[in-house]
């Protein structure tokens, strides 16, 4: 059993991951940690997430000097569900001791230091690990994930968008000069547990945000190898992302070619479901799946993908990467 530590276990994604680790046949939940000054330190995990009362009652431990020593000397792997700048600071400490690190933040997703000052508001000082990190888009980067010590788990919007677009891009079916247009809606849990007026119950409405400056647009473009136009929206529901994507196809591309691109890309990959009917939030909420469907008219294609932002967009994709890294079946502990 691999001793697995989660740092940032009080948040929504960290909590989902704790449950997945607890139920995994090859992993031992070795410690749930929060920052040393967190108001959640020493509380029972289940007091914050009552659906796990009687199942996950471990204390949330402070990541103080004793906590760091325990992790560095006894753990087998570390998962960071922490803020971007916190992950950027913590990850190198664990990596220096030879521990594999799976980071759910954006701290190592794009190998470009300027990207972080422009879109994340901090100066990235770990160029070495930016260069060595593997991007953990599980269905597409399994070889890199297996070989790397640091795995940067993709963002939720990028996961939904890239899973939908990469089969088309890889097959050369997107028209030259065309920017795919991504119109995506996320549930409020994507904003995290921290209280804020714009995500409080009475304030949330369906509204766009981050026009032309959302940090996931350059992440999607970078890993697709093609510029995209990305417009996110905040939805008045708890969890799930629905991305509707508009693509102009190259001249003469047939429906059969589109079908074959998706079938080839996801053959033998059970966590991406080609549904044949337009996906919905209901179909993926609280599941590890990405559902994808499409419809073509002439040279225009509408692709729709749906994921649970806390699972396929965070925790369950991290688990896929853990499985790949350690030689387990990718869906172990998930289905």
Secondary structure as GFF3:
##gff-version 3
##sequence-region A 1 335
A	DSSP	beta_strand	2	7	.	.	.	ID=ss1
A	DSSP	alpha_helix	12	22	.	.	.	ID=ss2
A	DSSP	beta_strand	27	35	.	.	.	ID=ss3
A	DSSP	alpha_helix	45	48	.	.	.	ID=ss4
A	DSSP	three_ten_helix	50	52	.	.	.	ID=ss5
A	DSSP	beta_strand	61	63	.	.	.	ID=ss6
A	DSSP	alpha_helix	65	74	.	.	.	ID=ss7
A	DSSP	beta_strand	77	80	.	.	.	ID=ss8
A	DSSP	alpha_helix	84	96	.	.	.	ID=ss9
A	DSSP	beta_strand	100	103	.	.	.	ID=ss10
A	DSSP	alpha_helix	113	119	.	.	.	ID=ss11
A	DSSP	alpha_helix	127	132	.	.	.	ID=ss12
A	DSSP	beta_strand	134	135	.	.	.	ID=ss13
A	DSSP	alpha_helix	142	147	.	.	.	ID=ss14
A	DSSP	beta_strand	150	152	.	.	.	ID=ss15
A	DSSP	alpha_helix	156	170	.	.	.	ID=ss16
A	DSSP	beta_strand	180	186	.	.	.	ID=ss17
A	DSSP	three_ten_helix	188	191	.	.	.	ID=ss18
A	DSSP	three_ten_helix	197	199	.	.	.	ID=ss19
A	DSSP	beta_strand	207	209	.	.	.	ID=ss20
A	DSSP	alpha_helix	215	224	.	.	.	ID=ss21
A	DSSP	beta_strand	228	234	.	.	.	ID=ss22
A	DSSP	beta_strand	241	248	.	.	.	ID=ss23
A	DSSP	alpha_helix	255	266	.	.	.	ID=ss24
A	DSSP	beta_strand	272	274	.	.	.	ID=ss25
A	DSSP	alpha_helix	281	284	.	.	.	ID=ss26
A	DSSP	beta_strand	290	297	.	.	.	ID=ss27
A	DSSP	beta_strand	300	307	.	.	.	ID=ss28
A	DSSP	pi_helix	311	315	.	.	.	ID=ss29
A	DSSP	alpha_helix	316	325	.	.	.	ID=ss30
###
